[in-house]
Amino acid sequence: MNLNNYLDERLSKEKISKEEFWEGYDEFKIGAFLKGIRVNSGLTQEELAKRINTTKSVISRMENHSEDVKLSTLEKVAKALGKQVKIAII
């Protein structure tokens, strides 16, 4: 079974559209990306939280449920990790 067939079958069972699926995937990618940068920087969630003056649970929510992360928060995280935020509309 290829990915498209699997996706079609899965979506029909879950009663969501491909657009809804990919929207959720994009949100997941942001969180996974943030986690990857944090881990590669050698920081725990708690250490990153202290650097941006928040709690570990906020970092966890961003990494696992990143559907609504403010740009200002992304900028704080980036700065704490020695990175920059760049936005592109393609």
A tleap script that builds the chain and sets N, CA, C and O, in Angstrom:
source leaprc.protein.ff14SB
mol = sequence {
  NMET ASN LEU ASN ASN TYR LEU ASP GLU ARG
  LEU SER LYS GLU LYS ILE SER LYS GLU GLU
  PHE TRP GLU GLY TYR ASP GLU PHE LYS ILE
  GLY ALA PHE LEU LYS GLY ILE ARG VAL ASN
  SER GLY LEU THR GLN GLU GLU LEU ALA LYS
  ARG ILE ASN THR THR LYS SER VAL ILE SER
  ARG MET GLU ASN HIE SER GLU ASP VAL LYS
  LEU SER THR LEU GLU LYS VAL ALA LYS ALA
  LEU GLY LYS GLN VAL LYS ILE ALA ILE CILE
}
set mol.1.N position { 0.856 -1.181 0.000 }
set mol.1.CA position { 0.000 0.000 0.000 }
set mol.1.C position { 0.898 1.239 0.000 }
set mol.1.O position { 1.822 1.338 0.808 }
set mol.2.N position { 0.627 2.175 -0.901 }
set mol.2.CA position { 1.421 3.401 -0.916 }
set mol.2.C position { 0.820 4.438 0.033 }
set mol.2.O position { -0.276 4.253 0.562 }
set mol.3.N position { 1.546 5.517 0.235 }
set mol.3.CA position { 1.131 6.536 1.194 }
set mol.3.C position { -0.222 7.149 0.849 }
set mol.3.O position { -1.052 7.355 1.734 }
set mol.4.N position { -0.451 7.440 -0.425 }
set mol.4.CA position { -1.730 8.041 -0.810 }
set mol.4.C position { -2.905 7.120 -0.518 }
set mol.4.O position { -3.939 7.573 -0.027 }
set mol.5.N position { -2.758 5.832 -0.814 }
set mol.5.CA position { -3.832 4.882 -0.515 }
set mol.5.C position { -4.069 4.777 0.986 }
set mol.5.O position { -5.208 4.755 1.452 }
set mol.6.N position { -2.979 4.714 1.726 }
set mol.6.CA position { -3.092 4.647 3.184 }
set mol.6.C position { -3.808 5.884 3.717 }
set mol.6.O position { -4.707 5.785 4.552 }
set mol.7.N position { -3.395 7.053 3.223 }
set mol.7.CA position { -3.992 8.294 3.676 }
set mol.7.C position { -5.481 8.343 3.343 }
set mol.7.O position { -6.289 8.720 4.192 }
set mol.8.N position { -5.851 7.968 2.123 }
set mol.8.CA position { -7.267 7.942 1.740 }
set mol.8.C position { -8.074 7.034 2.653 }
set mol.8.O position { -9.163 7.396 3.097 }
set mol.9.N position { -7.539 5.860 2.928 }
set mol.9.CA position { -8.241 4.904 3.797 }
set mol.9.C position { -8.374 5.448 5.213 }
set mol.9.O position { -9.443 5.363 5.816 }
set mol.10.N position { -7.312 5.995 5.732 }
set mol.10.CA position { -7.314 6.522 7.091 }
set mol.10.C position { -8.270 7.703 7.231 }
set mol.10.O position { -8.999 7.811 8.216 }
set mol.11.N position { -8.257 8.578 6.244 }
set mol.11.CA position { -9.121 9.756 6.307 }
set mol.11.C position { -10.593 9.384 6.211 }
set mol.11.O position { -11.435 10.014 6.852 }
set mol.12.N position { -10.906 8.379 5.425 }
set mol.12.CA position { -12.305 7.970 5.315 }
set mol.12.C position { -12.804 7.403 6.642 }
set mol.12.O position { -13.973 7.571 6.986 }
set mol.13.N position { -11.936 6.741 7.379 }
set mol.13.CA position { -12.323 6.206 8.690 }
set mol.13.C position { -12.474 7.311 9.724 }
set mol.13.O position { -13.360 7.257 10.577 }
set mol.14.N position { -11.608 8.310 9.644 }
set mol.14.CA position { -11.601 9.380 10.643 }
set mol.14.C position { -12.538 10.525 10.303 }
set mol.14.O position { -12.742 11.422 11.121 }
set mol.15.N position { -13.111 10.506 9.106 }
set mol.15.CA position { -14.074 11.520 8.676 }
set mol.15.C position { -13.489 12.930 8.682 }
set mol.15.O position { -14.144 13.876 9.119 }
set mol.16.N position { -12.255 13.068 8.198 }
set mol.16.CA position { -11.669 14.387 8.028 }
set mol.16.C position { -11.151 14.510 6.597 }
set mol.16.O position { -10.874 13.510 5.934 }
set mol.17.N position { -11.027 15.731 6.144 }
set mol.17.CA position { -10.567 15.957 4.781 }
set mol.17.C position { -9.035 15.935 4.722 }
set mol.17.O position { -8.358 16.013 5.747 }
set mol.18.N position { -8.511 15.828 3.505 }
set mol.18.CA position { -7.056 15.891 3.336 }
set mol.18.C position { -6.528 17.239 3.813 }
set mol.18.O position { -5.447 17.316 4.397 }
set mol.19.N position { -7.288 18.298 3.565 }
set mol.19.CA position { -6.861 19.627 3.992 }
set mol.19.C position { -6.735 19.698 5.508 }
set mol.19.O position { -5.770 20.252 6.036 }
set mol.20.N position { -7.717 19.133 6.202 }
set mol.20.CA position { -7.661 19.120 7.667 }
set mol.20.C position { -6.464 18.302 8.156 }
set mol.20.O position { -5.789 18.684 9.112 }
set mol.21.N position { -6.213 17.180 7.493 }
set mol.21.CA position { -5.066 16.344 7.864 }
set mol.21.C position { -3.772 17.116 7.706 }
set mol.21.O position { -2.959 17.152 8.629 }
set mol.22.N position { -3.565 17.739 6.543 }
set mol.22.CA position { -2.304 18.435 6.288 }
set mol.22.C position { -2.165 19.672 7.157 }
set mol.22.O position { -1.050 20.044 7.521 }
set mol.23.N position { -3.273 20.318 7.497 }
set mol.23.CA position { -3.215 21.451 8.420 }
set mol.23.C position { -2.687 20.979 9.769 }
set mol.23.O position { -1.819 21.624 10.357 }
set mol.24.N position { -3.192 19.888 10.246 }
set mol.24.CA position { -2.711 19.310 11.503 }
set mol.24.C position { -1.259 18.899 11.410 }
set mol.24.O position { -0.501 19.066 12.366 }
set mol.25.N position { -0.863 18.359 10.263 }
set mol.25.CA position { 0.521 17.952 10.060 }
set mol.25.C position { 1.447 19.161 10.113 }
set mol.25.O position { 2.518 19.094 10.716 }
set mol.26.N position { 1.047 20.263 9.489 }
set mol.26.CA position { 1.882 21.468 9.525 }
set mol.26.C position { 2.056 21.961 10.954 }
set mol.26.O position { 3.146 22.387 11.335 }
set mol.27.N position { 0.999 21.905 11.741 }
set mol.27.CA position { 1.096 22.298 13.144 }
set mol.27.C position { 2.041 21.369 13.892 }
set mol.27.O position { 2.846 21.826 14.704 }
set mol.28.N position { 1.950 20.074 13.628 }
set mol.28.CA position { 2.830 19.101 14.262 }
set mol.28.C position { 4.272 19.364 13.887 }
set mol.28.O position { 5.164 19.262 14.728 }
set mol.29.N position { 4.511 19.709 12.607 }
set mol.29.CA position { 5.879 19.952 12.146 }
set mol.29.C position { 6.533 21.073 12.932 }
set mol.29.O position { 7.716 20.981 13.261 }
set mol.30.N position { 5.800 22.120 13.237 }
set mol.30.CA position { 6.370 23.233 13.987 }
set mol.30.C position { 6.847 22.748 15.352 }
set mol.30.O position { 7.966 23.045 15.769 }
set mol.31.N position { 6.001 22.012 16.032 }
set mol.31.CA position { 6.371 21.497 17.353 }
set mol.31.C position { 7.553 20.544 17.285 }
set mol.31.O position { 8.465 20.618 18.109 }
set mol.32.N position { 7.538 19.649 16.303 }
set mol.32.CA position { 8.650 18.699 16.147 }
set mol.32.C position { 9.933 19.445 15.810 }
set mol.32.O position { 11.007 19.076 16.286 }
set mol.33.N position { 9.834 20.481 15.002 }
set mol.33.CA position { 10.984 21.296 14.644 }
set mol.33.C position { 11.556 21.988 15.882 }
set mol.33.O position { 12.766 21.967 16.106 }
set mol.34.N position { 10.678 22.601 16.687 }
set mol.34.CA position { 11.129 23.267 17.907 }
set mol.34.C position { 11.807 22.283 18.855 }
set mol.34.O position { 12.843 22.591 19.444 }
set mol.35.N position { 11.221 21.109 18.996 }
set mol.35.CA position { 11.813 20.105 19.877 }
set mol.35.C position { 13.188 19.691 19.357 }
set mol.35.O position { 14.132 19.565 20.137 }
set mol.36.N position { 13.304 19.482 18.069 }
set mol.36.CA position { 14.579 19.088 17.491 }
set mol.36.C position { 15.667 20.115 17.741 }
set mol.36.O position { 16.795 19.756 18.079 }
set mol.37.N position { 15.340 21.387 17.579 }
set mol.37.CA position { 16.317 22.451 17.829 }
set mol.37.C position { 16.719 22.459 19.306 }
set mol.37.O position { 17.898 22.589 19.637 }
set mol.38.N position { 15.735 22.322 20.180 }
set mol.38.CA position { 16.029 22.327 21.618 }
set mol.38.C position { 16.939 21.168 21.984 }
set mol.38.O position { 17.940 21.355 22.676 }
set mol.39.N position { 16.595 19.970 21.522 }
set mol.39.CA position { 17.383 18.781 21.832 }
set mol.39.C position { 18.799 18.920 21.271 }
set mol.39.O position { 19.776 18.608 21.952 }
set mol.40.N position { 18.904 19.391 20.026 }
set mol.40.CA position { 20.229 19.576 19.414 }
set mol.40.C position { 21.061 20.615 20.158 }
set mol.40.O position { 22.291 20.584 20.114 }
set mol.41.N position { 20.387 21.530 20.836 }
set mol.41.CA position { 21.097 22.536 21.626 }
set mol.41.C position { 21.488 21.999 22.998 }
set mol.41.O position { 22.180 22.671 23.762 }
set mol.42.N position { 21.040 20.788 23.301 }
set mol.42.CA position { 21.397 20.160 24.570 }
set mol.42.C position { 20.622 20.659 25.773 }
set mol.42.O position { 21.082 20.541 26.909 }
set mol.43.N position { 19.444 21.218 25.527 }
set mol.43.CA position { 18.639 21.757 26.619 }
set mol.43.C position { 17.443 20.873 26.926 }
set mol.43.O position { 16.874 20.244 26.034 }
set mol.44.N position { 17.077 20.833 28.179 }
set mol.44.CA position { 15.824 20.195 28.573 }
set mol.44.C position { 14.708 21.220 28.394 }
set mol.44.O position { 14.969 22.407 28.201 }
set mol.45.N position { 13.476 20.753 28.460 }
set mol.45.CA position { 12.341 21.672 28.394 }
set mol.45.C position { 12.407 22.674 29.544 }
set mol.45.O position { 12.117 23.857 29.367 }
set mol.46.N position { 12.787 22.195 30.705 }
set mol.46.CA position { 12.866 23.070 31.873 }
set mol.46.C position { 13.943 24.144 31.699 }
set mol.46.O position { 13.731 25.299 32.069 }
set mol.47.N position { 15.081 23.773 31.144 }
set mol.47.CA position { 16.157 24.749 30.923 }
set mol.47.C position { 15.733 25.819 29.917 }
set mol.47.O position { 15.990 27.006 30.119 }
set mol.48.N position { 15.086 25.393 28.838 }
set mol.48.CA position { 14.607 26.360 27.853 }
set mol.48.C position { 13.547 27.264 28.467 }
set mol.48.O position { 13.538 28.473 28.234 }
set mol.49.N position { 12.661 26.675 29.248 }
set mol.49.CA position { 11.617 27.464 29.907 }
set mol.49.C position { 12.219 28.560 30.773 }
set mol.49.O position { 11.747 29.697 30.750 }
set mol.50.N position { 13.251 28.233 31.532 }
set mol.50.CA position { 13.898 29.245 32.378 }
set mol.50.C position { 14.509 30.354 31.540 }
set mol.50.O position { 14.469 31.522 31.927 }
set mol.51.N position { 15.076 29.994 30.392 }
set mol.51.CA position { 15.710 31.003 29.533 }
set mol.51.C position { 14.714 32.004 28.967 }
set mol.51.O position { 15.060 33.158 28.717 }
set mol.52.N position { 13.469 31.558 28.763 }
set mol.52.CA position { 12.473 32.484 28.198 }
set mol.52.C position { 11.422 32.897 29.230 }
set mol.52.O position { 10.383 33.466 28.893 }
set mol.53.N position { 11.721 32.596 30.490 }
set mol.53.CA position { 10.863 33.022 31.602 }
set mol.53.C position { 9.437 32.484 31.501 }
set mol.53.O position { 8.462 33.231 31.573 }
set mol.54.N position { 9.350 31.165 31.331 }
set mol.54.CA position { 8.045 30.511 31.294 }
set mol.54.C position { 8.165 29.182 32.030 }
set mol.54.O position { 9.123 28.960 32.771 }
set mol.55.N position { 7.201 28.309 31.826 }
set mol.55.CA position { 7.220 27.014 32.512 }
set mol.55.C position { 7.494 25.875 31.537 }
set mol.55.O position { 7.346 26.015 30.323 }
set mol.56.N position { 7.893 24.762 32.101 }
set mol.56.CA position { 8.139 23.563 31.305 }
set mol.56.C position { 6.878 23.141 30.563 }
set mol.56.O position { 6.959 22.666 29.431 }
set mol.57.N position { 5.721 23.307 31.184 }
set mol.57.CA position { 4.473 22.882 30.534 }
set mol.57.C position { 4.188 23.710 29.275 }
set mol.57.O position { 3.608 23.194 28.320 }
set mol.58.N position { 4.583 24.969 29.262 }
set mol.58.CA position { 4.401 25.800 28.069 }
set mol.58.C position { 5.277 25.265 26.939 }
set mol.58.O position { 4.829 25.176 25.796 }
set mol.59.N position { 6.516 24.909 27.252 }
set mol.59.CA position { 7.423 24.349 26.248 }
set mol.59.C position { 6.863 23.031 25.732 }
set mol.59.O position { 6.881 22.777 24.528 }
set mol.60.N position { 6.373 22.205 26.623 }
set mol.60.CA position { 5.791 20.923 26.228 }
set mol.60.C position { 4.601 21.120 25.300 }
set mol.60.O position { 4.470 20.418 24.297 }
set mol.61.N position { 3.733 22.073 25.628 }
set mol.61.CA position { 2.567 22.352 24.776 }
set mol.61.C position { 3.001 22.821 23.393 }
set mol.61.O position { 2.418 22.421 22.386 }
set mol.62.N position { 4.027 23.671 23.344 }
set mol.62.CA position { 4.513 24.139 22.043 }
set mol.62.C position { 5.039 22.974 21.214 }
set mol.62.O position { 4.791 22.902 20.011 }
set mol.63.N position { 5.756 22.075 21.847 }
set mol.63.CA position { 6.358 20.962 21.115 }
set mol.63.C position { 5.344 19.897 20.721 }
set mol.63.O position { 5.514 19.225 19.704 }
set mol.64.N position { 4.299 19.739 21.512 }
set mol.64.CA position { 3.353 18.650 21.272 }
set mol.64.C position { 2.003 19.084 20.722 }
set mol.64.O position { 1.293 18.276 20.122 }
set mol.65.N position { 1.640 20.337 20.915 }
set mol.65.CA position { 0.329 20.835 20.475 }
set mol.65.C position { 0.506 22.258 19.974 }
set mol.65.O position { -0.067 23.195 20.531 }
set mol.66.N position { 1.284 22.415 18.941 }
set mol.66.CA position { 1.731 23.755 18.540 }
set mol.66.C position { 0.768 24.487 17.615 }
set mol.66.O position { 1.205 25.228 16.734 }
set mol.67.N position { -0.522 24.295 17.796 }
set mol.67.CA position { -1.463 24.904 16.869 }
set mol.67.C position { -1.584 26.419 17.019 }
set mol.67.O position { -2.124 27.075 16.128 }
set mol.68.N position { -1.102 26.984 18.108 }
set mol.68.CA position { -1.271 28.412 18.299 }
set mol.68.C position { -0.078 28.996 19.046 }
set mol.68.O position { -0.203 29.410 20.199 }
set mol.69.N position { 1.067 29.029 18.393 }
set mol.69.CA position { 2.273 29.590 18.992 }
set mol.69.C position { 2.431 31.019 18.472 }
set mol.69.O position { 2.451 31.253 17.264 }
set mol.70.N position { 2.540 31.954 19.385 }
set mol.70.CA position { 2.704 33.356 18.996 }
set mol.70.C position { 4.084 33.573 18.374 }
set mol.70.O position { 5.064 32.932 18.753 }
set mol.71.N position { 4.134 34.476 17.429 }
set mol.71.CA position { 5.401 34.821 16.800 }
set mol.71.C position { 6.381 35.346 17.842 }
set mol.71.O position { 7.570 35.030 17.790 }
set mol.72.N position { 5.901 36.132 18.774 }
set mol.72.CA position { 6.780 36.683 19.816 }
set mol.72.C position { 7.389 35.561 20.656 }
set mol.72.O position { 8.540 35.657 21.082 }
set mol.73.N position { 6.624 34.505 20.893 }
set mol.73.CA position { 7.148 33.363 21.644 }
set mol.73.C position { 8.185 32.619 20.819 }
set mol.73.O position { 9.226 32.221 21.342 }
set mol.74.N position { 7.913 32.428 19.540 }
set mol.74.CA position { 8.898 31.784 18.669 }
set mol.74.C position { 10.199 32.575 18.643 }
set mol.74.O position { 11.284 31.994 18.636 }
set mol.75.N position { 10.088 33.891 18.629 }
set mol.75.CA position { 11.283 34.728 18.628 }
set mol.75.C position { 12.067 34.577 19.926 }
set mol.75.O position { 13.297 34.542 19.901 }
set mol.76.N position { 11.373 34.487 21.065 }
set mol.76.CA position { 12.049 34.272 22.354 }
set mol.76.C position { 12.779 32.933 22.361 }
set mol.76.O position { 13.925 32.841 22.801 }
set mol.77.N position { 12.101 31.896 21.868 }
set mol.77.CA position { 12.707 30.561 21.819 }
set mol.77.C position { 13.930 30.587 20.912 }
set mol.77.O position { 14.988 30.074 21.276 }
set mol.78.N position { 13.788 31.176 19.749 }
set mol.78.CA position { 14.906 31.249 18.809 }
set mol.78.C position { 16.101 31.959 19.436 }
set mol.78.O position { 17.230 31.477 19.349 }
set mol.79.N position { 15.856 33.082 20.057 }
set mol.79.CA position { 16.936 33.843 20.689 }
set mol.79.C position { 17.604 33.030 21.792 }
set mol.79.O position { 18.829 33.029 21.910 }
set mol.80.N position { 16.800 32.336 22.600 }
set mol.80.CA position { 17.345 31.516 23.690 }
set mol.80.C position { 18.207 30.377 23.164 }
set mol.80.O position { 19.100 29.893 23.859 }
set mol.81.N position { 17.934 29.946 21.925 }
set mol.81.CA position { 18.689 28.849 21.321 }
set mol.81.C position { 19.761 29.354 20.353 }
set mol.81.O position { 20.390 28.563 19.649 }
set mol.82.N position { 19.966 30.668 20.321 }
set mol.82.CA position { 20.965 31.242 19.424 }
set mol.82.C position { 20.572 31.187 17.964 }
set mol.82.O position { 21.432 31.097 17.089 }
set mol.83.N position { 19.276 31.243 17.694 }
set mol.83.CA position { 18.745 31.167 16.327 }
set mol.83.C position { 17.934 32.406 16.007 }
set mol.83.O position { 17.743 33.272 16.861 }
set mol.84.N position { 17.459 32.489 14.773 }
set mol.84.CA position { 16.578 33.563 14.323 }
set mol.84.C position { 15.334 32.960 13.698 }
set mol.84.O position { 15.372 31.849 13.170 }
set mol.85.N position { 14.249 33.682 13.756 }
set mol.85.CA position { 13.018 33.283 13.083 }
set mol.85.C position { 12.972 33.975 11.735 }
set mol.85.O position { 13.153 35.189 11.642 }
set mol.86.N position { 12.728 33.199 10.694 }
set mol.86.CA position { 12.520 33.740 9.351 }
set mol.86.C position { 11.198 33.191 8.845 }
set mol.86.O position { 10.929 31.997 8.974 }
set mol.87.N position { 10.387 34.040 8.279 }
set mol.87.CA position { 9.070 33.633 7.800 }
set mol.87.C position { 9.042 33.783 6.287 }
set mol.87.O position { 9.501 34.783 5.736 }
set mol.88.N position { 8.501 32.782 5.636 }
set mol.88.CA position { 8.380 32.829 4.185 }
set mol.88.C position { 6.971 32.440 3.785 }
set mol.88.O position { 6.401 31.488 4.318 }
set mol.89.N position { 6.422 33.176 2.854 }
set mol.89.CA position { 5.158 32.806 2.245 }
set mol.89.C position { 5.504 32.436 0.813 }
set mol.89.O position { 5.954 33.269 0.026 }
set mol.90.N position { 5.287 31.189 0.500 }
set mol.90.CA position { 5.717 30.679 -0.805 }
set mol.90.C position { 4.525 30.387 -1.683 }
set mol.90.O position { 4.690 29.949 -2.822 }
savepdb mol mol.pdb
quit
